[in-house]
């Protein structure tokens, strides 16, 4: 694997790692929220059942007996339990967690690669084979989520560079600067070629940007990968 292919695959690997991490966290949050909602409704239903069944409760939108309220709450709990089985957010979070583990190990192998005669060589590992096997084994990222996750990865890399140039600036401020900077589509190319012109901008020299990026491969390559491969592909 030559240096150009190494840079391309490392870029895809880095973006996929970010994407699966975001998907793992998203499904984990939804799974936890649904579980807590079922538990809360179960507690409310149990407490309501202890009240005399002939007592009338006056809600803002309806008036019903305790028995009716318990029946509605029980039906809601049953519905949420069916939703949890159908969407299976916990299993999806686990699948993306496994993908993160696999890609993290592969990224470590890529970072430890050495170069001889312009070819990347792993330390006792065939990088091409390990890359292809990892991409085939992990769960794919849905096509409708790919562009959004790619955008979030690029923003993360850009903010990381800005932090390296301005470590004392608040992250929220740097994100705002990045948003304002890249929202000026017509002026973007001119301002970048002329150098930094607004708060939060950083030098656009490719070598300086590559050195500032925390997620770059070893310095012997100095890549600035441009990821265009579809999610879940093997490159």
Beta strands, then each sheet from edge to edge (+ up, - down):
strand 1: 56-58
strand 2: 63-65
strand 3: 114-116
strand 4: 119-121
sheet 1: 1+ 2-
sheet 2: 3+ 4-
end
